[in-house]
Amino acid sequence: MTELVDTESAAQANGAALVRRPGRWIDGWNPEDAAQWQTAGRAIARRNLGWSVFAEFLGFVVWQLWSIVVVLLPGAGFHLTTTESFWLISLPSLVGATLRIPYSFMVPLIGGRNWTIVSAGLLLIPAVGLALAVSSPHTPFWVLLTVAGLAGFGGGNFASSMSNITFFFPHAQKGWALGLNAAGGNLGAAVAQFTVPVAVALTAGVGLGVAGWIWVPLIVVAMIGAWKGMDNLADARNDFSASLSALKEPHLWLLALLYIGTFGSFIGFSGVFPKLIADQFPSFATIPIGTIAVSLAFLGALVGSLSRPYGGRLADRFSGAKVAAGSFAVMGVVALCVVMTLHLGSFWLFLGCFLVLFAASGVGNGATYRMIPTVFLATSGADSLDGPRAQEAGRRSAAALGIVSAIGAYGGFVIPQVLSASVAATGGYASAFLGFVGGYAVLLIVTLTVYARPRGRLTGHRI
């Protein structure tokens, strides 16, 4: 027999009933039902969001470990070429982006709570693998590259986490909830880049392997927390038809292109920022503070992560298209400024430009992601937020979130490879940044012409 949770029984008197089944499955979930949301729904959604953020945070930590480890490898006796270094930085993004596609299907298949437990557990493989691989400078490059690829498990987590959380919150709060979920995860990049040099310095003599071992206990905590504190929503199951339907929507591919420009820039520049600093300003690669060493590269990922929820909130208030357009404009101008600072030799000016670039990409991340459910609702022809068409649009947009996040994450592979190619061809990074300026200009034009001034099926909707 099914069991009714007391608070959820109260919801039945005022709105739709919430029914618990074994395995922490919930039937009857409808966040657009005001009575259900006020009585029981909000608390359930926030609890699931909390553990989702923590698990995704660790996913980003593992995903971005190699971005800072690569900079520390020479000090541990490893000798790598520039091309090899960029491959170790970019391969996790390539694998992670590809894994996001199957990951986005796992929530409908086995439940959000169940998959969070599994996906968090998978992070143990690249964390332990890194610890073992960097323990000896004689480790072959192909082994390092294989272990770096396994770090892509952490990148896949984002798609399933975001797809899961979108089911828990009402349409009016999706922007903030998705932005908070993403920002909490994105912070993992900053924490990894800050913590690893500190941990290595504090454990001098232990070796670089500590960069992997320190995350193992936290990963176990995430697994236990998801097991005890998260829920599976029955309404999010058996939704493969929605994914296929989402793939047929032309706007999905345009939104994915925009997301390459925002999230792809964030994750791509987060990965290469430690190396860019080490190459352009070697004396600032790590800064000794007493007995520890700090890399200021973590500030980029930190700023980008913290600004992301505000992109979602600004999109809720002013429209995602306007906020995204502003972000692309700022990113284009700042990328051009970076080209000029490369010739000035000022680290602090270089750092300041990049922090603005990261902030703009973070705001753009939140705004672009907020546009996805809005566009799918607009194209559905729904005349309310609670009708059959709106519910179908919700399922399609949940599927689209995973697909768009997968495509956007390929930017994390493209940006390091473009920078590597620029060094190989010209000996510097200037030509790569000029190319990025042109790319942001194109994305700005697309955003303005298609979404800032909606037409066709989008007419009358604020995107």
Secondary structure, 3 states (H helix, E strand, C coil): CCECCHHHHHHHHHCCCCEEECCCEEECCCCCCHHHHHHHHHHHHHHHHHHHHHHHHHHHHHHHHHHHHHHHCHHHCCCCCHHHHHHHHHHHHHHHHHHHHHHHHHHHHHCHHHHHHHHHHHCHHHHHHHHHHCCCCCCCHHHHHHHHHHCHHHHHHHHHHHHHHHCCCCHHHHHHHHHHHHHHHHHHHHHHHHHHHHHHHHCCCCCCCHHHHCCHHHHHHHHHHHHHHCCEEHHHCCCHHHHHHHHCCHHHHHHHHHHHHHHHHHHHHHHHHHHHHHHHCHHHCCEEECCEEECCCHHHHHHHHHHHHHHHHHHHHHCHHHHHHHHHHHHHHHHHHHHHHCCCCCHHHHHHHHHHHHHHHHHHHHHHHHHHHHHHHHHHCCCCCCCHHHHHHHHHHHHHHHHHHHHHHCHHHHHHHHHHHHHHHHCCCHHHHHHHHHHHHHHHHHHHHHHHCCCHHHCCCCC
